[in-house]
Amino acid sequence: MSLGQNIRLRRYEAGLTQRELAERIDVTQAALNMFENDRRQPAFSTGLRIAEVLGCRPEDLYEIPIDKNRRKDG
């Protein structure tokens, strides 16, 4: 799934409207609509706020693959 699809799905699961989520993350509803339709990428700090409000990790939204077999340095 794309970032926008993940935001929309998690927003639905949280029971929030676009307007409610936009207000909580301090962006316009139009901006959130563009994020959800993959027409614009949120700034990293906005992505962090979206994840916080939706109760998930940023990597859940961005689908960052985590290699559990990756060697740890140090």
Buried (B, 14 or more C-beta within 10 A) or exposed (E): EEBBBBBBBBBEEBEBEBEBBBBBBEBEBEBBBBBBEEEBEBEEEBBBBBBEBBEBEBEEBBEEEEEEEEEEEE
